[in-house]
Amino acid sequence: MVDYIIYTDGGYSSSSNVGSAAYVILKSDEATVLRQNSFVLRNETSQRAELKAILAAIDALPDRCRARVCTDCLAATLSLGRPPRRKHQPDADLLLSFKQLVKRKKLMIEFQWVRSHGGAPWQEHCDNLCTETLAEAESIDPSARG
């Protein structure tokens, strides 16, 4: 049994080289929102944006808890929690940060892949947060439009 359910999403606009990440942390009943956040990223890929959303959500958890991370990024579900296969593997810095964070906070984390735009309400909510944050960043910062 998990204490928390986390939904994450990351996005990126190659035309403006700006991305966004979002997460929602719910109680295990999946009805009570404890925290949600979205933020802008520069010079990142959509995969790194997703990984940074996961890291931010996990960092917001209390110590010594169990959580399930629901993400539409299959690469994240397959890579996090495993050591990088090689020294210069893409995203190795984030994989190592994940491992250190989980160890420091004494967390039990499991991953669940969810289909993108598959109708999961909280995944759609995260996607909307990400999209809105990205659109806002592009409208405020003229240099973000390329």
N, C-alpha and C positions, 0 to 999 in steps of 0.2 A: 504494500500500500504506500502511495506517495502522499506527501504533505502538500505539494504544490504542483500545478500544471502551468507550464510556460508555453506561450505561442510566440514565435519570432518571424520576422521577415526582413529582407534586405533588398534594396533596389539600387539601380545605377543608370544614369543617363550618359551614354558615350558622347552624345553631341555637346554636352556641357561639362563633362568630366566631374560630375557631382553625384553623390549617392546619398542614400538614407537608410536608416535601420530603425526597427521598432520592436517592442516586446510588450506582452501583457502577462502579468503573473496573477494566477487565480488560485483560490483555495482548491483543495482536492474535489470539492463538489462541482467545480467548473461553472459556478453561478456567481461567485463573489470575487470581484476584481480587487486585488490588493494593491496593485501598482501597474502603471503603464507609462511608457516613455517612447519618444522617437527623437532622433537626432540626425544631423547632417554630417556627411563624410566627404572629404575631398580626395581625389586621386586614388580611389579604391575600386575594386571590382565588385560585382554583385555578390559573389561568393564571400569575399572578405567582409562586405557589409552584413551579410547574414551571420557570419562567425562573430563579428563584433556585437551584433544584437544579442546573440546567445551569451557571450561573455558579460555584457552589461547586465543582462537579466540574472545570470548566476551570481554576479557580484552583489546584486540587490537582495539576494536571499539571506535569511538568517543562517548562522553557523549550525552545523549538525542537523541537517534536514535531508529529506528525500524529495526529488523533483523529477518530473517527466518533461522533457523539452520536445515540443511538437513543432516541426519545421518542414517546409516544402523543399528544402535544400538537401537532396540525397547525399551529396558529397560531405556535408556536415555530419550527417548521421553515421556515415561510414568512417570518417577520419577522426572525429573528436574522441578523446579517451584512449587513443592509440598513439604511440610515439611516431614521430615523422620517420618515413622509410629511408630517407637520405638527408644529409646535412642541409642541402640547399633546396629542399622540397618547397614548392610554393605554399605559403601560409604556415610554414613551420613555426614562425614566431607566435602565431595565434594558437596553434595546437599546443605548444609548450606553455603558453599563458593559461590555457584552459586547465591543463594538468596541474599546474602550480596552484591555481585558484581553488580547484576542487580539493586538493590535498590540504591547503592552508585552512579552508573553511570546514573541512571534514564532511563533505557532501557526498550523497549517493545520487548520481545523475543517470537517468536512462533517456534514450532517444526514441522518438516515434516519427517516422516520415508520414506526412499528410500530403495528399494531392493538391497542387496549386490550383486555386479557383475551383476546388471540388465541392464547395458548399459548406465546409466546416465553418460555422459562424465566427469563432474566435480567430481562425486563420484569416478569414476575410476582413475582420476588424483590423488585424495587424497589417494586412496588405493595404487597407485604406489609410491607416496612420502613416505608413511608409510613403504612399503615393502623395498624400497631402503635404507631408514634410518636404518631399522632393520638389513638388510644384511650388511650394512657398519659397524654397531656397533659390529656385531658378527665377522667380519673379522679383525677389528682393535684390539679388546680386547679378547685375548685368554681365559681369565677367563669367558667371556660371553658364551663360548661354553660348559661350564659345565665340 
